[in-house]
């Protein structure tokens, strides 16, 4: 599976944005890993290809910020995906 290019922090907007749309699978994988109790260091390595031992601060920021956005998608953002698109 090819990972879309990622930022250290996803853009925080009040609506689903193109970054969110590109990373829906990433968000689902993060939520699945959390539900399984996976260690965040392993998760960030598998999903983002980052070595938490080599870049601990960046790896933690990437993991936590994307997981927070994934949670937002399950609580609020998904509603925007269900709305009809305006032409």
C-alpha positions as CSV (number, residue, x, y, z in Angstrom):
1,X,0.0,0.0,0.0
2,X,1.4,3.4,-1.0
3,X,1.2,6.0,1.7
4,X,0.1,9.5,0.5
5,X,2.6,12.3,1.3
6,X,1.9,13.5,4.8
7,X,2.5,16.6,6.9
8,X,3.7,16.5,10.5
9,X,0.3,17.8,11.5
10,X,-2.8,17.5,9.4
11,X,-4.5,20.8,8.5
12,X,-7.1,21.6,11.2
13,X,-10.2,22.9,9.5
14,X,-13.8,22.9,10.5
15,X,-14.7,20.8,7.5
16,X,-13.2,17.8,5.8
17,X,-10.4,19.0,3.6
18,X,-8.5,17.4,0.7
19,X,-5.8,16.2,3.1
20,X,-8.4,14.4,5.1
21,X,-9.8,12.8,2.0
22,X,-6.4,11.6,0.9
23,X,-5.7,10.2,4.4
24,X,-9.0,8.4,5.2
25,X,-7.2,5.0,5.1
26,X,-4.4,6.4,7.3
27,X,-7.0,7.6,9.8
28,X,-8.7,4.2,9.8
29,X,-5.4,2.4,10.3
30,X,-4.6,4.7,13.3
31,X,-8.0,4.1,14.9
32,X,-7.6,0.3,14.4
33,X,-4.2,0.3,15.9
34,X,-5.4,2.3,18.9
35,X,-8.3,-0.1,19.4
36,X,-5.9,-3.0,19.4
37,X,-3.6,-1.3,21.9
38,X,-0.7,-1.2,19.6
39,X,2.4,0.7,20.7
40,X,2.5,4.2,19.1
41,X,6.1,3.8,18.1
42,X,5.4,0.7,16.1
43,X,2.3,2.3,14.6
44,X,4.1,5.4,13.4
45,X,6.8,3.2,11.9
46,X,4.3,1.0,10.0
47,X,2.0,3.7,8.9
48,X,4.3,6.7,8.3
49,X,7.7,5.0,8.0
50,X,9.1,7.0,10.8
51,X,11.7,5.7,13.3
52,X,10.6,6.9,16.8
53,X,14.0,6.0,18.2
54,X,15.7,8.3,15.6
55,X,13.1,11.2,15.6
56,X,11.1,10.7,18.8
57,X,9.6,14.2,19.0
58,X,8.6,14.3,15.3
59,X,7.2,10.8,15.4
60,X,5.1,11.5,18.5
61,X,3.7,14.7,16.9
62,X,2.9,12.9,13.6
63,X,1.2,10.1,15.4
64,X,-0.7,12.1,18.0
65,X,-1.9,14.8,15.6
66,X,-3.1,12.4,12.9
67,X,-4.8,10.2,15.6
68,X,-6.6,13.3,16.9
69,X,-7.8,14.2,13.4
70,X,-8.9,10.6,12.9
71,X,-11.0,10.9,16.1
72,X,-12.4,14.2,14.9
73,X,-13.4,12.5,11.6
74,X,-15.4,9.9,13.6
75,X,-17.1,12.5,15.7
76,X,-17.7,15.4,13.4
77,X,-16.0,15.2,10.0
78,X,-17.8,12.2,8.7
79,X,-21.0,14.3,8.5
80,X,-19.3,16.4,5.8
81,X,-18.6,13.4,3.7
82,X,-22.3,12.6,3.6
83,X,-23.4,16.0,2.4
84,X,-24.1,16.5,-1.3
85,X,-21.2,18.2,-3.1
86,X,-22.0,21.6,-4.5
87,X,-21.1,22.0,-8.1
